[in-house]
Amino acid sequence: MVALNNLKVDKGSGMPVNPVIHSYYADKCKAKKKNVAVGAVMHKICNIIFAMLRDNKPFELITPQEHCKRYLAAHPGKAENVA
């Protein structure tokens, strides 16, 4: 249910509720069936929830590019491993 709620598009503005998860879902739908893509979204959301519990931090919506910038700032010697 959480995965489907994150994939919804707001009727008034036409914008996705969670644009990061929605773009991930759209990318998965290009190569996989929709049910498989929803399963991948559920797995991604579970990973996010467990990381929040592990790190004891609140949810923060960031793009993958912003995540890479923050990672490089925290780990300056690992630039060759970042996509």
N, CA, C and O of each residue as an XYZ file, in Angstrom:
332
protein
N       0.813     -1.181      0.000
C       0.000      0.000      0.000
C       0.868      1.261      0.000
O       0.542      2.243     -0.667
N       1.968      1.230      0.746
C       2.862      2.392      0.791
C       3.463      2.648     -0.583
O       3.613      3.796     -1.002
N       3.806      1.570     -1.281
C       4.400      1.732     -2.611
C       3.410      2.391     -3.567
O       3.783      3.286     -4.325
N       2.171      1.961     -3.536
C       1.169      2.539     -4.432
C       0.883      3.997     -4.092
O       0.644      4.806     -4.988
N       0.905      4.339     -2.802
C       0.699      5.729     -2.406
C       1.836      6.620     -2.882
O       1.609      7.788     -3.195
N       3.036      6.103     -2.942
C       4.177      6.880     -3.418
C       4.176      7.042     -4.934
O       4.852      7.925     -5.461
N       3.433      6.210     -5.630
C       3.381      6.282     -7.088
C       2.237      7.152     -7.599
O       2.137      7.394     -8.802
N       1.382      7.621     -6.708
C       0.235      8.426     -7.123
C       0.673      9.776     -7.683
O       1.723     10.314     -7.330
N      -0.169     10.301     -8.567
C       0.045     11.623     -9.149
C      -1.070     12.528     -8.650
O      -2.243     12.157     -8.705
N      -0.715     13.713     -8.164
C      -1.695     14.669     -7.649
C      -2.592     15.136     -8.790
O      -2.103     15.566     -9.834
N      -3.898     15.051     -8.590
C      -4.848     15.407     -9.654
C      -4.826     16.895     -9.972
O      -4.968     17.277    -11.133
N      -4.653     17.727     -8.977
C      -4.687     19.173     -9.203
C      -3.482     19.679     -9.967
O      -3.624     20.414    -10.944
N      -2.298     19.290     -9.528
C      -1.076     19.813    -10.147
C      -0.487     18.879    -11.197
O       0.303     19.316    -12.035
N      -0.856     17.606    -11.166
C      -0.295     16.655    -12.114
C       1.113     16.203    -11.747
O       1.767     15.505    -12.523
N       1.580     16.601    -10.563
C       2.916     16.222    -10.100
C       2.827     14.959     -9.249
O       1.848     14.769     -8.527
N       3.847     14.086     -9.328
C       3.844     12.890     -8.472
C       3.984     13.261     -6.995
O       4.585     14.280     -6.653
N       3.423     12.427     -6.135
C       3.519     12.644     -4.699
C       4.984     12.567     -4.261
O       5.456     13.404     -3.493
N       5.691     11.557     -4.756
C       7.114     11.385     -4.477
C       7.834     11.299     -5.825
O       7.876     10.225     -6.424
N       8.401     12.405     -6.314
C       8.976     12.392     -7.659
C      10.169     11.450     -7.826
O      10.391     10.929     -8.919
N      10.933     11.225     -6.767
C      12.097     10.337     -6.861
C      11.637      8.893     -7.064
O      12.139      8.197     -7.947
N      10.690      8.447     -6.253
C      10.173      7.079     -6.386
C       9.415      6.924     -7.702
O       9.499      5.878     -8.346
N       8.682      7.948     -8.102
C       7.925      7.865     -9.361
C       8.859      7.754    -10.567
O       8.570      6.991    -11.488
N       9.962      8.490    -10.587
C      10.908      8.377    -11.704
C      11.607      7.017    -11.696
O      11.883      6.457    -12.756
N      11.895      6.480    -10.497
C      12.473      5.133    -10.378
C      11.503      4.105    -10.953
O      11.905      3.199    -11.683
N      10.225      4.254    -10.616
C       9.192      3.350    -11.127
C       9.084      3.459    -12.651
O       8.986      2.443    -13.339
N       9.101      4.674    -13.173
C       9.000      4.867    -14.627
C      10.187      4.232    -15.345
O      10.018      3.642    -16.412
N      11.382      4.344    -14.776
C      12.557      3.717    -15.373
C      12.442      2.198    -15.358
O      12.813      1.535    -16.327
N      11.932      1.647    -14.267
C      11.763      0.195    -14.168
C      10.706     -0.303    -15.146
O      10.841     -1.396    -15.696
N       9.649      0.489    -15.372
C       8.574      0.081    -16.272
C       9.032     -0.003    -17.727
O       8.398     -0.680    -18.536
N      10.120      0.674    -18.064
C      10.626      0.610    -19.440
C      11.134     -0.780    -19.787
O      11.023     -1.211    -20.935
N      11.699     -1.496    -18.794
C      12.296     -2.794    -19.061
C      11.532     -3.959    -18.431
O      11.710     -5.105    -18.842
N      10.683     -3.680    -17.439
C       9.999     -4.742    -16.698
C       8.488     -4.566    -16.770
O       7.991     -3.516    -17.178
N       7.775     -5.599    -16.372
C       6.327     -5.499    -16.253
C       5.987     -4.607    -15.071
O       6.807     -4.408    -14.174
N       4.770     -4.071    -15.077
C       4.371     -3.128    -14.026
C       4.381     -3.758    -12.639
O       4.785     -3.111    -11.672
N       3.947     -4.999    -12.528
C       3.952     -5.656    -11.219
C       5.372     -5.834    -10.690
O       5.610     -5.694     -9.491
N       6.297     -6.137    -11.561
C       7.700     -6.289    -11.162
C       8.267     -4.930    -10.738
O       9.035     -4.843     -9.780
N       7.885     -3.879    -11.455
C       8.342     -2.534    -11.103
C       7.791     -2.100     -9.751
O       8.502     -1.459     -8.976
N       6.541     -2.437     -9.453
C       5.960     -2.120     -8.142
C       6.698     -2.893     -7.056
O       6.919     -2.361     -5.968
N       7.080     -4.131     -7.329
C       7.869     -4.912     -6.376
C       9.217     -4.263     -6.105
O       9.684     -4.255     -4.966
N       9.849     -3.715     -7.148
C      11.130     -3.021     -6.972
C      10.949     -1.754     -6.139
O      11.812     -1.415     -5.329
N       9.833     -1.057     -6.332
C       9.537      0.139     -5.539
C       9.330     -0.247     -4.075
O       9.811      0.445     -3.178
N       8.614     -1.351     -3.828
C       8.409     -1.801     -2.453
C       9.741     -2.127     -1.783
O       9.957     -1.785     -0.620
N      10.631     -2.786     -2.518
C      11.949     -3.117     -1.980
C      12.743     -1.852     -1.666
O      13.395     -1.775     -0.625
N      12.693     -0.870     -2.549
C      13.408      0.386     -2.336
C      12.869      1.121     -1.113
O      13.644      1.664     -0.326
N      11.547      1.142     -0.947
C      10.952      1.809      0.207
C      11.329      1.087      1.501
O      11.586      1.731      2.518
N      11.362     -0.244      1.468
C      11.800     -0.993      2.665
C      13.243     -0.651      3.018
O      13.569     -0.483      4.193
N      14.108     -0.545      2.014
C      15.499     -0.174      2.276
C      15.584      1.223      2.886
O      16.390      1.458      3.787
N      14.768      2.140      2.406
C      14.760      3.505      2.955
C      14.298      3.485      4.404
O      14.891      4.147      5.257
N      13.241      2.728      4.686
C      12.711      2.666      6.050
C      13.734      2.060      7.002
O      13.934      2.582      8.098
N      14.381      0.977      6.609
C      15.370      0.350      7.483
C      16.592      1.244      7.686
O      17.177      1.245      8.768
N      16.985      2.004      6.663
C      18.095      2.945      6.832
C      17.720      4.056      7.802
O      18.557      4.508      8.583
N      16.465      4.501      7.757
C      16.005      5.530      8.695
C      16.043      4.997     10.129
O      16.462      5.701     11.047
N      15.604      3.754     10.313
C      15.628      3.152     11.642
C      17.056      2.920     12.123
O      17.366      3.156     13.291
N      17.921      2.463     11.232
C      19.311      2.190     11.588
C      20.038      3.455     12.000
O      20.763      3.468     12.995
N      19.841      4.531     11.223
C      20.566      5.775     11.463
C      19.841      6.709     12.425
O      20.390      7.731     12.836
N      18.605      6.357     12.786
C      17.795      7.176     13.680
C      17.657      8.607     13.143
O      17.849      9.583     13.868
N      17.319      8.700     11.856
C      17.143      9.993     11.192
C      15.760     10.054     10.564
O      15.213      9.019     10.183
N      15.182     11.245     10.448
C      13.871     11.370      9.790
C      14.007     11.241      8.268
O      15.100     11.370      7.716
N      12.887     10.987      7.611
C      12.886     10.882      6.154
C      13.149     12.241      5.535
O      12.599     13.255      5.963
N      13.998     12.244      4.522
C      14.321     13.467      3.797
C      14.315     13.133      2.305
O      15.058     12.261      1.856
N      13.488     13.819      1.555
C      13.366     13.561      0.127
C      14.495     14.271     -0.619
O      14.506     15.498     -0.718
N      15.449     13.487     -1.148
C      16.553     14.046     -1.931
C      16.671     13.266     -3.234
O      16.294     12.096     -3.309
N      17.194     13.926     -4.251
C      17.389     13.277     -5.541
C      18.662     12.432     -5.504
O      19.519     12.655     -4.650
N      18.798     11.474     -6.407
C      20.023     10.679     -6.449
C      21.273     11.542     -6.688
O      22.346     11.225     -6.175
N      21.141     12.621     -7.456
C      22.288     13.499     -7.702
C      22.711     14.200     -6.410
O      23.903     14.323     -6.131
N      21.746     14.654     -5.631
C      22.054     15.291     -4.354
C      22.690     14.288     -3.398
O      23.591     14.636     -2.635
N      22.219     13.041     -3.439
C      22.804     12.002     -2.601
C      24.278     11.789     -2.954
O      25.114     11.645     -2.063
N      24.600     11.769     -4.256
C      25.998     11.603     -4.682
C      26.863     12.768     -4.212
O      27.998     12.561     -3.782
N      26.342     13.985     -4.288
C      27.095     15.151     -3.815
C      27.388     15.051     -2.329
O      28.504     15.324     -1.886
N      26.375     14.655     -1.558
C      26.570     14.524     -0.109
C      27.549     13.405      0.214
O      28.359     13.533      1.132
N      27.479     12.314     -0.532
C      28.385     11.190     -0.298
C      29.823     11.601     -0.575
O      30.725     11.285      0.201
N      30.038     12.313     -1.693
C      31.392     12.752     -2.027
C      31.931     13.758     -1.021
O      33.131     13.783     -0.746
N      31.052     14.586     -0.472
C      31.490     15.540      0.539
C      31.914     14.815      1.821
O      32.857     15.236      2.492
N      31.220     13.731      2.156
C      31.546     12.984      3.368
C      32.701     12.009      3.167
O      33.409     11.686      4.121
N      32.900     11.535      1.928
C      33.955     10.563      1.613
C      34.775     11.071      0.427
O      34.575     10.601     -0.693
N      35.677     12.000      0.639
C      36.402     12.604     -0.498
C      37.281     11.642     -1.281
O      37.544     11.896     -2.456
N      37.745     10.559     -0.689
C      38.638      9.636     -1.387
C      37.937      8.586     -2.219
O      38.605      7.764     -2.846
N      36.609      8.583     -2.250
C      35.864      7.533     -2.942
C      35.223      8.021     -4.234
O      34.197      7.477     -4.644
N      35.781      9.012     -4.877
C      35.174      9.601     -6.073
C      35.129      8.628     -7.242
O      34.248      8.743     -8.095
N      36.047      7.678     -7.307
C      36.075      6.773     -8.452
C      34.972      5.724     -8.418
O      34.669      5.123     -9.449
N      34.359      5.488     -7.245
C      33.325      4.467     -7.121
C      31.914      5.019     -7.315
O      30.963      4.242     -7.390
N      31.758      6.319     -7.397
C      30.435      6.919     -7.508
C      30.028      7.016     -8.963
O      30.817      7.429     -9.813
N      28.773      6.629     -9.249
C      28.284      6.672    -10.638
C      27.988      8.068    -11.087
O      27.570      8.274    -12.226
